[in-house]
């Protein structure tokens, strides 16, 4: 009896390892990751889930996910994905009945993408931006961060100090009032909320019938 239990436990360990490696490899290939992310599967027994073709649930933790935005790359520093009802597709991808995703974009990456220095601003969901303008030196502004569509973060409601020269205002407004599509994240997700934190902008997404492959433009 003890040997049977040990064999069963060993079989479950191998089944869980196989499922985790399968999902991790799919995430690496389809999301353009440099290395396989951490994956943990849920439910018991995993071997029976694999036999039925549906894994009850899985958590994926990935770092430095590249998002393709109009031919440029915005690096998403951390992506946490929770999948429920994971099916393997014929092309090797994964599809989940439901998914929840939290993505964090660091201020350094936002600054490189927008071309102005961006950090946390004063007030709820506002960021501060600082740029050096020819002839006028360093000028600052703040903008509100929000949901700009099912798959995009937007910056709007730009506030400029009264002492900002008129010639500098259009530059800062054009630099800040824009949408940032979150391409490269799982297809089928919709952006639900955006929060400004000390470490960067955090986007929360969810969806049904989510495919673990890059979002197409």
Residue frames as qw, qx, qy, qz and C-alpha x, y, z in Angstrom:
[[0.000, 0.885, 0.466, 0.000, 0.00, 0.00, 0.00],
 [0.304, -0.798, 0.103, 0.510, 2.79, 2.39, 0.91],
 [0.403, -0.150, 0.600, 0.674, 4.58, 1.62, -2.38],
 [0.224, 0.620, 0.674, 0.333, 1.37, 2.28, -4.30],
 [0.116, -0.939, -0.253, 0.200, 0.95, 5.64, -2.61],
 [0.383, -0.607, 0.335, 0.611, 4.55, 6.56, -3.30],
 [0.381, 0.156, 0.691, 0.595, 4.17, 5.59, -6.95],
 [0.107, 0.805, 0.560, 0.162, 0.98, 7.61, -7.21],
 [0.242, -0.889, -0.038, 0.386, 2.65, 10.62, -5.56],
 [0.421, -0.349, 0.511, 0.663, 5.59, 10.30, -7.94],
 [0.309, 0.445, 0.701, 0.464, 3.24, 10.15, -10.88],
 [0.024, -0.920, -0.387, 0.050, 1.46, 13.29, -9.73],
 [0.354, -0.721, 0.198, 0.562, 4.76, 15.13, -9.34],
 [0.378, -0.049, 0.649, 0.658, 5.72, 14.24, -12.90],
 [0.180, 0.675, 0.661, 0.272, 2.27, 15.21, -14.19],
 [0.144, -0.932, -0.196, 0.268, 2.42, 18.59, -12.47],
 [0.391, -0.529, 0.397, 0.640, 5.97, 19.17, -13.73],
 [0.361, 0.248, 0.708, 0.555, 4.92, 18.31, -17.28],
 [0.077, 0.835, 0.533, 0.112, 1.89, 20.65, -17.17],
 [0.263, -0.872, -0.004, 0.412, 3.93, 23.50, -15.71],
 [0.402, -0.339, 0.531, 0.664, 6.73, 23.11, -18.25],
 [0.317, 0.468, 0.710, 0.419, 4.22, 22.90, -21.12],
 [0.007, -0.927, -0.375, 0.008, 2.45, 26.11, -20.11],
 [0.367, -0.757, 0.185, 0.508, 5.76, 27.87, -19.36],
 [0.438, -0.079, 0.612, 0.654, 7.18, 26.96, -22.78],
 [0.216, 0.685, 0.617, 0.323, 4.01, 28.16, -24.50],
 [0.164, -0.947, -0.176, 0.214, 4.19, 31.46, -22.61],
 [0.451, -0.535, 0.370, 0.611, 7.87, 31.88, -23.49],
 [0.385, 0.157, 0.670, 0.614, 7.34, 31.25, -27.21],
 [0.101, 0.706, 0.618, 0.330, 4.09, 33.11, -27.70],
 [0.215, -0.950, -0.195, 0.116, 4.85, 36.14, -25.53],
 [0.519, 0.727, -0.200, 0.401, 8.41, 36.67, -26.74],
 [0.589, -0.782, 0.196, -0.051, 10.08, 36.07, -23.37],
 [0.259, 0.706, -0.655, 0.075, 13.81, 35.63, -23.05],
 [0.114, 0.173, -0.948, 0.241, 13.32, 32.72, -20.63],
 [0.442, -0.413, -0.755, -0.252, 10.50, 30.51, -19.41],
 [0.330, -0.550, 0.201, -0.740, 8.36, 32.08, -16.66],
 [0.097, -0.079, 0.889, -0.440, 7.48, 30.49, -13.35],
 [0.607, -0.168, -0.433, -0.645, 4.28, 28.41, -13.54],
 [0.175, -0.058, 0.873, -0.451, 2.28, 26.66, -10.83],
 [0.452, -0.215, -0.658, -0.563, -0.72, 24.46, -11.65],
 [0.413, -0.180, 0.526, -0.721, -3.66, 23.91, -9.34],
 [0.850, 0.028, -0.080, -0.519, -6.10, 21.10, -8.65],
 [0.173, -0.344, 0.920, -0.072, -5.71, 17.38, -7.93],
 [0.717, -0.284, 0.431, 0.468, -5.04, 14.99, -9.47],
 [0.149, 0.689, -0.341, -0.622, -3.13, 16.74, -12.27],
 [0.168, -0.131, 0.906, 0.365, -2.74, 13.48, -14.20],
 [0.277, 0.545, 0.788, -0.077, -6.53, 13.21, -14.51],
 [0.186, 0.818, 0.091, -0.537, -6.74, 16.86, -15.62],
 [0.003, -0.515, 0.647, 0.562, -4.21, 16.15, -18.37],
 [0.231, 0.154, 0.942, 0.187, -6.13, 13.07, -19.44],
 [0.247, 0.724, 0.605, -0.221, -9.28, 15.17, -19.74],
 [0.459, 0.469, 0.313, 0.686, -7.43, 17.86, -21.64],
 [0.136, -0.840, -0.109, -0.514, -8.16, 20.70, -19.21],
 [0.464, -0.001, -0.553, 0.692, -5.93, 21.94, -16.40],
 [0.256, -0.757, -0.581, 0.152, -8.06, 23.37, -13.57],
 [0.053, -0.998, -0.018, 0.004, -5.90, 26.45, -13.02],
 [0.778, 0.081, -0.042, 0.622, -2.42, 27.86, -13.39],
 [0.178, -0.949, -0.004, 0.261, -0.45, 30.89, -12.18],
 [0.730, 0.397, 0.070, 0.552, 2.23, 32.44, -14.41],
 [0.295, -0.888, 0.033, 0.352, 4.81, 34.98, -13.19],
 [0.721, 0.424, 0.186, 0.516, 6.85, 36.59, -15.97],
 [0.291, -0.761, 0.025, 0.580, 9.39, 39.42, -15.98],
 [0.070, -0.514, 0.442, 0.732, 10.43, 41.84, -18.73],
 [0.528, 0.479, 0.697, 0.077, 7.61, 41.13, -21.18],
 [0.156, -0.157, 0.340, 0.914, 8.13, 43.11, -24.42],
 [0.370, 0.684, 0.554, -0.298, 5.08, 45.06, -25.63],
 [0.372, 0.164, 0.488, 0.772, 5.14, 46.13, -29.29],
 [0.108, 0.799, 0.398, -0.438, 3.72, 49.65, -29.58],
 [0.443, 0.885, 0.010, -0.146, 3.78, 51.13, -33.09],
 [0.760, 0.520, -0.259, 0.293, 7.08, 49.45, -33.89],
 [0.046, 0.628, -0.550, 0.549, 8.64, 50.42, -30.56],
 [0.652, -0.198, -0.718, 0.143, 9.13, 48.27, -27.50],
 [0.378, -0.624, 0.270, -0.629, 7.77, 49.15, -24.07],
 [0.425, 0.107, -0.867, 0.236, 9.06, 46.69, -21.47],
 [0.687, -0.539, -0.108, -0.476, 6.49, 45.45, -18.94],
 [0.024, 0.566, -0.746, 0.350, 8.62, 44.64, -15.91],
 [0.176, -0.043, 0.926, -0.330, 6.25, 42.20, -14.20],
 [0.610, -0.046, -0.383, -0.692, 3.23, 40.22, -15.39],
 [0.256, -0.051, 0.891, -0.371, 1.23, 37.97, -13.08],
 [0.545, 0.019, -0.507, -0.667, -1.36, 35.77, -14.83],
 [0.416, -0.015, 0.817, -0.399, -4.01, 33.58, -13.20],
 [0.435, 0.111, -0.645, -0.618, -5.68, 31.13, -15.58],
 [0.575, 0.027, 0.678, -0.457, -8.75, 28.96, -15.01],
 [0.805, 0.404, 0.407, -0.149, -9.67, 26.09, -17.31],
 [0.001, -0.699, 0.547, 0.461, -6.47, 25.81, -19.40],
 [0.885, 0.340, 0.313, -0.058, -6.73, 23.97, -22.75],
 [0.382, -0.407, 0.567, 0.605, -3.81, 23.12, -25.05],
 [0.595, 0.654, -0.009, -0.466, -4.44, 24.23, -28.65],
 [0.927, 0.272, 0.202, 0.160, -3.35, 22.23, -31.70],
 [0.492, 0.768, -0.179, 0.369, -0.72, 24.85, -32.58],
 [0.646, 0.013, -0.488, 0.586, 0.91, 24.43, -29.17],
 [0.097, -0.430, 0.176, -0.880, -0.62, 27.53, -27.59],
 [0.141, -0.304, -0.842, 0.422, -2.81, 27.60, -24.51],
 [0.282, -0.458, -0.311, -0.784, -6.37, 28.87, -24.14],
 [0.087, -0.131, -0.767, 0.622, -8.02, 29.63, -20.79],
 [0.120, -0.673, -0.708, -0.177, -11.72, 29.83, -20.03],
 [0.218, -0.961, -0.142, -0.095, -10.99, 32.78, -17.74],
 [0.683, 0.130, -0.202, 0.690, -7.91, 34.85, -16.96],
 [0.248, -0.963, -0.097, 0.046, -6.87, 37.67, -14.66],
 [0.717, 0.285, -0.072, 0.632, -3.66, 39.62, -15.29],
 [0.286, -0.928, -0.027, 0.238, -1.71, 42.24, -13.37],
 [0.718, 0.405, 0.051, 0.563, 1.00, 44.06, -15.35],
 [0.374, -0.834, -0.045, 0.404, 3.48, 46.56, -13.91],
 [0.589, 0.638, 0.051, 0.493, 5.31, 49.12, -16.07],
 [0.576, -0.461, -0.183, 0.650, 8.24, 50.79, -14.29],
 [0.073, 0.940, 0.087, -0.322, 8.77, 54.56, -14.46],
 [0.306, -0.534, 0.562, 0.553, 12.20, 54.13, -16.08],
 [0.362, 0.211, 0.810, 0.410, 10.63, 52.23, -18.97],
 [0.194, 0.844, 0.496, -0.066, 7.82, 54.77, -19.30],
 [0.134, -0.846, 0.159, 0.490, 10.39, 57.58, -19.37],
 [0.323, -0.272, 0.707, 0.567, 12.37, 55.88, -22.13],
 [0.315, 0.470, 0.787, 0.247, 9.20, 55.24, -24.12],
 [0.100, 0.908, 0.399, -0.081, 7.71, 58.73, -23.83],
 [0.539, 0.473, 0.002, 0.697, 10.99, 60.60, -24.09],
 [0.187, -0.705, 0.187, -0.658, 10.37, 62.58, -20.90],
 [0.188, 0.143, -0.835, 0.497, 11.21, 61.75, -17.27],
 [0.619, -0.413, -0.340, -0.575, 8.12, 60.25, -15.61],
 [0.203, 0.060, -0.827, 0.521, 7.54, 59.53, -11.93],
 [0.199, -0.597, -0.768, 0.115, 4.71, 59.45, -9.42],
 [0.007, 0.482, 0.105, 0.870, 2.73, 62.68, -9.24],
 [0.145, 0.043, 0.584, -0.797, 0.63, 64.35, -6.58],
 [0.644, 0.148, 0.094, -0.744, -2.97, 63.17, -6.28],
 [0.755, 0.070, 0.638, -0.136, -4.74, 59.95, -7.22],
 [0.745, 0.362, 0.506, 0.243, -3.62, 58.26, -10.44],
 [0.305, 0.948, -0.086, -0.026, -1.42, 61.12, -11.59],
 [0.830, -0.044, 0.080, 0.550, 2.16, 61.00, -12.84],
 [0.089, -0.900, 0.124, 0.408, 4.70, 63.80, -13.00],
 [0.793, 0.408, 0.222, 0.393, 6.67, 64.47, -16.17],
 [0.241, -0.835, 0.182, 0.460, 9.81, 66.53, -16.57],
 [0.757, 0.464, 0.269, 0.375, 11.41, 67.51, -19.87],
 [0.353, -0.509, 0.158, 0.769, 14.24, 69.77, -20.98],
 [0.471, 0.789, 0.392, 0.049, 13.01, 72.27, -23.56],
 [0.564, 0.210, 0.123, 0.789, 15.46, 74.20, -25.75],
 [0.070, 0.507, 0.038, 0.858, 15.79, 77.83, -24.66],
 [0.549, -0.599, -0.073, -0.578, 13.53, 77.26, -21.65],
 [0.043, -0.426, 0.809, -0.402, 15.44, 74.64, -19.66],
 [0.154, -0.143, -0.971, 0.116, 13.70, 72.07, -17.48],
 [0.489, -0.166, -0.009, -0.857, 9.89, 72.17, -17.25],
 [0.056, 0.060, 0.968, -0.239, 7.45, 69.90, -15.40],
 [0.569, -0.111, -0.236, -0.780, 3.82, 68.86, -15.70],
 [0.348, -0.033, 0.883, -0.312, 1.43, 66.22, -14.41],
 [0.511, 0.056, -0.548, -0.659, -1.06, 63.97, -16.19],
 [0.729, -0.125, 0.451, -0.500, -3.84, 61.60, -15.18],
 [0.096, 0.222, -0.942, -0.233, -3.45, 57.89, -15.92],
 [0.662, 0.141, 0.423, -0.602, -6.55, 55.91, -16.86],
 [0.576, 0.196, 0.779, 0.154, -8.14, 53.29, -19.09],
 [0.207, 0.507, -0.286, -0.786, -8.08, 54.44, -22.73],
 [0.710, 0.249, -0.438, -0.492, -9.70, 51.35, -24.24],
 [0.969, -0.180, -0.034, -0.163, -9.93, 47.56, -23.79],
 [0.912, -0.040, -0.020, 0.408, -6.16, 47.21, -24.26],
 [0.436, 0.522, -0.074, 0.730, -4.59, 50.61, -23.72],
 [0.410, -0.609, -0.358, 0.577, -3.44, 52.87, -20.90],
 [0.276, 0.755, 0.262, 0.534, -3.98, 56.57, -21.52],
 [0.372, -0.338, -0.268, 0.822, -2.52, 59.82, -20.21],
 [0.058, 0.687, 0.422, 0.589, -4.71, 62.91, -20.29],
 [0.378, -0.895, -0.229, -0.068, -5.79, 65.94, -18.23],
 [0.661, 0.164, -0.179, 0.710, -2.32, 67.47, -18.46],
 [0.287, -0.938, -0.181, 0.075, -1.72, 70.19, -15.84],
 [0.620, 0.372, -0.102, 0.683, 1.07, 72.69, -16.46],
 [0.370, -0.559, -0.314, 0.672, 2.42, 75.23, -13.95],
 [0.219, 0.935, 0.233, -0.153, 1.64, 78.84, -14.73],
 [0.175, -0.813, 0.388, 0.398, 5.32, 79.63, -15.21],
 [0.657, 0.080, 0.649, 0.375, 5.69, 77.16, -18.10],
 [0.044, 0.406, -0.320, -0.855, 6.43, 79.22, -21.23],
 [0.707, 0.440, 0.171, -0.526, 3.69, 79.17, -23.90],
 [0.520, 0.565, -0.581, -0.271, 6.12, 77.72, -26.44],
 [0.025, 0.294, -0.938, 0.180, 6.81, 74.74, -24.15],
 [0.611, 0.068, 0.493, -0.615, 3.16, 73.87, -23.50],
 [0.821, 0.359, -0.191, -0.400, 2.44, 72.11, -26.84],
 [0.407, 0.459, -0.784, 0.092, 5.61, 70.03, -26.46],
 [0.171, -0.157, 0.842, -0.487, 4.63, 68.67, -23.05],
 [0.688, 0.202, 0.307, -0.625, 0.99, 68.19, -23.99],
 [0.751, 0.420, -0.411, -0.301, 1.89, 66.22, -27.13],
 [0.276, 0.393, -0.850, 0.218, 4.38, 64.13, -25.16],
 [0.211, -0.057, 0.800, -0.558, 1.85, 63.23, -22.48],
 [0.662, 0.272, 0.285, -0.638, -1.60, 63.09, -24.08],
 [0.465, 0.351, -0.725, -0.368, -1.39, 59.73, -25.76],
 [0.935, -0.154, 0.076, -0.311, -2.50, 56.10, -25.56],
 [0.027, -0.541, 0.841, 0.008, -0.17, 53.24, -24.71],
 [0.884, 0.035, -0.269, -0.380, -1.51, 49.95, -26.13],
 [0.529, -0.486, 0.681, -0.138, -0.54, 46.90, -24.08],
 [0.822, 0.388, -0.348, -0.229, 0.31, 44.69, -27.05],
 [0.393, 0.419, -0.787, 0.225, 2.20, 41.45, -26.45],
 [0.362, -0.142, 0.721, -0.573, -0.06, 40.43, -23.57],
 [0.263, 0.185, 0.946, 0.039, -2.51, 37.52, -23.84],
 [0.230, -0.157, -0.515, -0.811, -5.16, 37.91, -26.55],
 [0.437, -0.495, -0.707, -0.254, -8.74, 38.25, -25.29],
 [0.378, -0.418, -0.517, 0.644, -8.03, 40.42, -22.26],
 [0.001, 0.824, 0.279, 0.493, -9.73, 43.73, -21.49],
 [0.292, 0.201, -0.429, 0.831, -8.17, 46.44, -19.35],
 [0.388, -0.679, -0.622, -0.047, -10.29, 47.01, -16.22],
 [0.334, -0.939, -0.066, 0.050, -8.33, 49.49, -14.12],
 [0.615, 0.458, -0.254, 0.589, -5.02, 51.34, -13.83],
 [0.551, -0.818, -0.126, 0.112, -3.29, 52.45, -10.64],
 [0.357, 0.749, -0.360, 0.426, -0.27, 54.68, -10.01],
 [0.839, -0.499, -0.135, 0.170, 2.12, 53.31, -7.38],
 [0.328, -0.843, 0.340, 0.257, 5.56, 54.21, -6.04],
 [0.568, -0.260, 0.681, 0.382, 7.15, 51.67, -8.39],
 [0.025, -0.047, 0.675, 0.736, 5.23, 52.32, -11.61],
 [0.601, 0.070, -0.083, -0.792, 1.87, 51.99, -13.30],
 [0.241, -0.008, 0.963, -0.118, -0.10, 48.82, -12.51],
 [0.538, 0.093, -0.359, -0.757, -2.74, 47.62, -14.96],
 [0.447, 0.030, 0.840, -0.306, -5.42, 45.05, -14.07],
 [0.479, 0.225, -0.523, -0.668, -6.99, 43.01, -16.88],
 [0.509, 0.036, 0.823, -0.251, -9.38, 40.09, -17.19],
 [0.508, 0.322, -0.424, -0.677, -11.21, 38.18, -19.89],
 [0.816, 0.057, 0.523, -0.239, -12.91, 34.99, -21.09],
 [0.863, 0.439, 0.214, 0.131, -11.59, 32.64, -23.74],
 [0.072, -0.913, 0.355, 0.188, -8.12, 34.12, -23.36],
 [0.916, 0.336, -0.082, 0.202, -5.39, 32.85, -25.69],
 [0.584, -0.671, 0.243, 0.388, -1.82, 32.73, -24.46],
 [0.631, 0.317, 0.351, 0.615, -0.37, 34.41, -27.53],
 [0.207, -0.175, -0.010, 0.963, 0.55, 38.00, -28.45],
 [0.296, 0.738, 0.435, -0.423, -2.22, 40.55, -28.86],
 [0.487, 0.319, 0.476, 0.659, -2.40, 41.64, -32.49],
 [0.042, -0.295, -0.057, 0.953, -2.51, 45.34, -33.40]]
